Amino acid sequence: MSHNTFGHLFRVTTWGESHGPAIGCVVDGCPPRLALTEADIQPFLDRRRPGQSKFVTQRQEADAVRILSGTFEGVTTGTPIALHIENTDQRSKDYGEIKDRFRPGHADLTYELKYGVRDYRGGGRSSARETAMRVAAGAIARRVLEGVTIRGALVNMGGDTIDRSRFDWAQVDQNPFFCPDPEAAARWEATLTAARKSGSSLGAVVEVVAEGVPPGLGAPIYGKLDAELASALMSINAVKGVEIGDGFAAAALSGEGNADEMRMGPDGQVLFGSNHAGGILGGISTGQPIVARFVVKPTSSILTPRQSVDRFGAEVEVLTKGRHDPCVGIRAVPVGEAMLALVLADALLRHRAQNPDAPERARLPRN
């Protein structure tokens, strides 16, 4: 299978399956002399780790990362960094009944049609288990992005949206949903409990924000920063839509309402009155916060019987046993953060290579 690598200068290749012995990745292009140990990566994996509440899959994985290469005495060497995580709690027998059946909403059918073979145990390569390595690689990308803060939050679950007036980043790690609105989190607990008990699932919207991003990242036409970010977020399992800044809501604005007005600040710094563009204009970062949201569909592995077909052309009913996230959007929050970090790290290195004397803030020369 090809297409397991993404990035240009900062490149990441992931490998492994949900029920294989291990998963891993190789990060190539990381600059040398950056402080890096397993302790710098593990906290991000712990935020994504399964089994931490009744609202996520009960698969118990420590997700303990090992650095196999690319560092020496606690710093990066500039050579490929290999990361490794063992799978320790597979239950392949849970999937025996669907080995010849295609789960509606899953990649089972398309994998079979494309390759003529598929690993039915937990979805194999199409499983969200692979995203653990994205989070690990994203932790390394954050070391490249000195001065940049990247945060994510769940802003909608099952159609229930947070109240923006109560948005508080401090609340994100205070509940099992990465929710910045405590009142919405309380509602979601009841809603998701009901969905889980009924054997169903819910979709969600995740918002990721990067602050402290320098201007100039990205390129016109085919290297647009928003296009690369949209591609990276769309590559996350179960994601069906991405928007940057106001996104689809911009269609309801006038030209005056959508325009982010600019004024001059001290020292030639450009100040913006709003951020409808989400920190990107013409495919290039403005220096404002980069804001993106992505839609995660309801988990396809559900206990409610659904009509389908099997490998032999027979019509069947499918229900999926095993341990699954009733809302896969919850654990997609740290994954979205990681993908944003990876895109920005790659864009920053490319920008420095092409334009090493570019300003780090949105400043203009004084007359």
C-alpha positions in Angstrom: 0.0 0.0 0.0 1.4 3.4 -1.0 0.6 6.9 0.3 1.6 6.4 3.9 3.9 9.5 3.9 2.9 13.2 4.2 4.9 16.4 4.4 7.6 17.9 2.2 10.6 19.0 4.3 9.2 17.7 7.6 8.0 14.2 6.5 6.1 11.5 8.4 5.6 7.9 7.4 3.3 5.8 9.6 3.1 2.0 9.7 1.2 -0.7 11.5 -2.4 -2.1 11.9 -4.9 -2.0 14.7 -4.4 -5.6 15.8 -0.8 -6.0 14.7 2.0 -6.4 17.2 2.9 -2.7 17.0 2.5 0.6 15.3 5.1 3.2 14.5 6.3 6.1 12.4 9.5 7.6 11.0 9.9 11.4 11.1 12.4 12.7 8.6 13.6 16.2 8.1 13.5 17.3 11.8 16.2 19.9 12.5 19.1 18.9 14.7 19.8 20.0 18.3 16.2 20.1 19.4 15.6 18.8 22.9 13.6 15.6 22.6 13.0 12.5 24.8 10.0 10.1 25.2 8.8 12.4 28.1 8.3 15.2 25.5 6.0 13.0 23.5 4.1 10.9 26.0 1.8 13.6 27.5 0.2 14.1 24.0 -0.3 10.4 23.6 -1.9 10.2 27.0 -4.5 12.7 26.0 -5.5 10.5 23.1 -5.1 7.2 24.8 -8.2 4.9 24.9 -9.9 3.6 27.9 -9.8 6.8 30.0 -13.6 7.2 30.4 -16.8 5.4 29.7 -17.3 7.7 26.7 -14.4 6.2 24.7 -13.4 2.7 23.6 -12.5 0.5 26.6 -9.5 -1.0 24.8 -6.6 -0.6 27.3 -3.4 0.5 25.7 -0.6 2.2 27.5 0.6 3.8 24.3 4.1 4.0 25.7 6.3 5.4 23.0 9.9 4.5 22.4 12.4 6.5 20.4 14.5 4.0 18.4 16.7 6.5 16.4 17.3 10.1 15.6 18.3 11.4 19.0 21.5 11.4 21.0 21.9 12.5 24.6 18.5 14.0 24.6 18.6 16.1 21.4 17.7 15.4 17.8 20.6 14.6 15.4 18.9 15.7 12.1 18.6 12.0 11.1 15.3 10.0 10.8 13.5 9.7 14.1 11.8 6.3 14.5 9.0 5.9 17.0 7.5 2.7 18.2 4.4 1.7 20.3 3.4 -1.8 21.1 -0.2 -3.0 20.8 -1.0 -4.9 23.9 -4.8 -5.3 24.2 -6.1 -6.6 20.9 -9.3 -8.7 20.9 -9.3 -10.0 17.3 -12.0 -12.6 18.2 -14.5 -9.8 18.5 -14.4 -9.4 14.7 -14.8 -13.0 13.7 -18.4 -12.6 12.8 -17.8 -9.7 10.3 -14.7 -11.1 8.6 -16.6 -11.7 5.4 -19.2 -8.9 5.9 -18.9 -5.3 5.0 -19.8 -2.8 7.8 -21.9 0.1 6.4 -20.0 3.4 6.8 -16.6 1.6 7.1 -13.7 1.1 4.7 -14.3 -2.6 4.5 -15.9 -2.6 1.0 -13.5 -0.1 -0.5 -10.4 -1.9 0.8 -11.7 -5.2 -0.6 -12.5 -3.7 -4.0 -9.1 -1.9 -4.2 -6.7 -4.6 -2.8 -8.7 -7.8 -2.9 -7.6 -8.5 0.7 -8.3 -6.7 4.0 -7.4 -7.0 7.6 -10.8 -7.2 9.3 -9.5 -7.2 12.8 -10.5 -3.7 14.0 -10.3 -2.3 10.6 -6.6 -3.0 10.1 -4.8 -0.1 8.5 -8.1 2.0 8.3 -8.4 1.9 12.1 -8.1 5.1 14.1 -5.4 3.2 16.0 -3.0 4.6 13.4 -3.6 8.2 14.6 -1.5 7.5 17.8 1.5 7.9 15.6 0.3 11.1 14.2 0.0 12.4 17.7 3.5 11.2 18.5 4.9 12.9 15.4 2.9 16.0 16.1 4.7 16.2 19.5 8.0 16.4 17.6 6.6 19.1 15.2 5.7 21.2 18.3 9.4 21.3 19.1 10.0 22.9 15.7 7.3 25.4 16.3 8.9 27.4 19.1 6.5 30.1 20.3 3.5 28.6 18.7 0.6 27.4 20.9 -1.7 24.8 19.4 -5.0 23.9 21.1 -8.1 22.0 20.2 -11.6 21.6 21.6 -14.9 19.8 20.8 -17.4 22.4 19.9 -20.4 20.3 18.8 -21.6 16.8 19.6 -24.6 15.3 18.0 -25.8 18.6 16.7 -25.6 20.3 20.2 -23.2 23.3 19.9 -21.4 25.1 22.7 -22.2 28.6 23.8 -19.3 30.8 22.5 -19.9 33.2 25.3 -18.8 30.5 27.8 -15.8 29.3 25.7 -12.9 28.7 28.2 -9.7 26.9 27.2 -9.1 26.1 30.9 -12.2 23.9 30.8 -11.0 21.7 28.0 -9.0 19.3 30.2 -11.6 19.4 33.0 -14.1 17.0 31.4 -13.9 13.8 29.2 -15.0 15.6 26.0 -12.3 18.3 25.6 -15.3 20.7 25.8 -14.6 24.4 26.5 -18.2 25.0 27.8 -19.0 23.2 31.1 -22.7 23.5 30.6 -22.5 21.8 27.1 -20.2 19.1 28.6 -22.9 18.3 31.2 -25.5 18.0 28.4 -23.3 15.8 26.3 -22.7 13.4 29.2 -26.4 12.6 29.3 -26.8 12.5 25.5 -23.8 10.3 24.8 -24.7 8.0 27.7 -28.1 7.4 26.0 -26.5 6.8 22.6 -23.9 4.4 24.1 -26.5 2.3 26.0 -28.7 2.1 22.8 -25.7 0.7 20.8 -25.6 3.8 18.6 -23.0 6.7 18.2 -22.8 10.4 17.6 -20.9 12.8 15.4 -18.9 15.9 16.4 -17.2 19.1 15.3 -13.6 19.7 16.5 -12.0 23.2 16.5 -8.2 23.6 16.4 -6.4 26.9 16.9 -2.7 27.9 16.5 -1.6 31.1 18.0 1.8 32.8 17.5 2.1 31.6 13.9 4.5 33.9 11.9 3.2 35.5 8.7 4.3 34.1 5.4 3.7 30.4 5.8 2.3 28.7 2.7 2.5 29.6 -0.9 0.2 30.9 -3.7 -1.8 28.4 -5.9 -0.5 24.9 -5.3 1.1 25.3 -1.9 -1.7 27.1 -0.1 -1.5 26.7 3.7 -5.3 26.3 4.0 -5.3 23.7 1.3 -2.6 21.7 3.0 -4.3 22.0 6.3 -7.6 20.9 4.9 -6.0 17.9 3.3 -4.3 17.0 6.5 -7.4 17.2 8.6 -9.5 15.3 6.0 -6.9 12.5 6.2 -8.0 11.8 9.8 -10.3 8.8 10.1 -14.1 9.6 9.9 -13.6 13.3 9.0 -16.1 14.4 6.4 -15.7 18.1 6.2 -13.2 20.9 7.0 -13.6 24.7 7.2 -11.0 27.5 7.8 -12.0 30.6 9.7 -15.7 31.3 9.3 -15.8 28.6 6.6 -19.4 28.0 5.3 -20.8 30.7 7.6 -19.0 33.2 5.3 -21.7 32.6 2.7 -24.2 34.5 5.0 -21.9 37.5 5.3 -21.7 40.6 3.2 -18.4 41.8 1.7 -18.2 44.4 4.5 -18.9 41.9 7.2 -16.4 39.4 5.9 -13.5 41.8 5.4 -10.9 41.7 8.2 -10.0 45.4 8.5 -6.4 46.4 9.1 -4.8 49.3 11.0 -1.2 50.2 11.8 0.1 49.5 15.2 3.4 50.4 16.9 6.7 49.4 15.2 5.0 48.9 11.9 2.9 46.0 13.1 -0.3 45.3 11.2 -3.3 44.9 13.5 -6.5 43.2 12.4 -10.0 44.1 13.6 -11.4 40.6 13.1 -10.3 37.1 11.9 -13.0 35.8 9.5 -10.2 34.4 7.3 -8.9 32.2 10.1 -5.4 33.5 9.9 -4.8 32.7 6.2 -5.2 35.0 3.1 -4.3 33.9 -0.4 -3.0 30.6 1.0 -0.4 32.4 3.2 -0.5 32.9 7.0 -1.3 36.5 8.2 0.2 36.2 11.7 -3.3 36.0 13.2 -4.4 32.8 15.0 -5.1 30.0 12.5 -8.5 28.6 13.1 -9.9 25.4 11.6 -12.8 23.1 12.3 -13.5 19.6 11.1 -16.6 17.3 11.1 -16.3 13.8 12.4 -19.1 11.4 11.4 -20.7 9.1 13.9 -18.7 5.9 14.6 -19.7 3.3 12.1 -19.1 0.4 14.4 -22.5 0.1 16.2 -24.6 -2.6 17.7 -27.8 -1.6 15.8 -28.3 -4.1 13.0 -27.7 -2.6 9.5 -28.3 -4.0 6.1 -25.3 -4.9 4.0 -23.7 -7.5 1.8 -20.9 -10.0 2.2 -17.8 -11.0 0.2 -19.9 -13.7 -1.6 -22.6 -11.3 -2.8 -25.2 -12.3 -0.2 -27.4 -9.7 1.5 -26.8 -9.8 5.2 -27.4 -7.9 8.5 -24.4 -6.5 10.3 -23.9 -5.4 13.8 -20.4 -4.8 15.2 -19.3 -6.2 18.5 -16.2 -5.1 20.3 -14.9 -2.0 22.0 -15.6 1.2 20.1 -15.9 5.0 20.7 -19.5 6.0 20.9 -18.2 9.4 19.6 -14.9 9.1 17.8 -14.8 12.9 17.7 -13.7 13.1 21.3 -10.3 11.5 20.8 -10.0 13.3 17.4 -9.2 16.5 19.3 -5.5 15.7 20.0 -5.2 14.2 16.6 -6.4 17.4 15.0 -3.9 19.4 17.1 -1.2 17.0 15.9 -2.1 17.4 12.2 -2.1 21.2 12.6 1.3 21.1 14.2 2.7 18.8 11.4 1.4 21.1 8.6 2.8 24.2 10.3 6.2 22.7 11.1 6.6 21.6 7.5 5.4 25.0 6.2 7.8 26.9 8.6 10.8 24.9 7.4 9.9 25.5 3.8 9.4 29.2 4.4 12.8 29.5 6.2 14.5 27.7 3.3 13.0 30.0 0.7 13.0 33.3 2.7 15.4 33.1 5.6 15.2 36.9 6.3 11.4 37.1 6.5 9.9 38.9 9.5 8.6 36.9 12.4 5.6 39.2 12.9 3.3 41.1 10.6 5.4 44.2 10.3 5.7 46.7 7.4 8.6 49.2 6.9 8.1 52.7 8.1 8.3 55.5 5.5 
